Amino acid sequence: MKTLPFERRYETFSYLPLMDNAQISRQIQYTLDQGFFPGVEFTNDPSAEAHYWTLWKLPMFSARSPQEVLNEVQQCKSEYPNSYIRVVAFDNIKQCQVMSFIVQKPR
């Protein structure tokens, strides 16, 4: 049996290859379909001890399509190309984050 190469793993889907825009879009659509509010966060230190990531902008309470969120992800990537970037989903009933996944890892 072959083991995975040594690499730090982060968040949901971390054992899979990085997703392309179409796959990210489907995950965002799922988030919206569940009634969650997407947000974009970034950091230079994704270690477990660093609990807080910087919120790119306020969560997108009025987002209706994945493209709106992808546009914000692209803006964040262009502003912080050497940072880890993730999409998070907030549940307004539970008042907490219910999902997150990495969309960019620095080279």
Secondary structure, DSSP 8 states (H G I E B T S, - for coil): -----S----SBTTTS----HHHHHHHHHHHHHTT-EEEEEEES---TT----EESSS--TT--SHHHHHHHHHHHHHH-TTSEEEEEEEETTTTEEEEEEEEE---
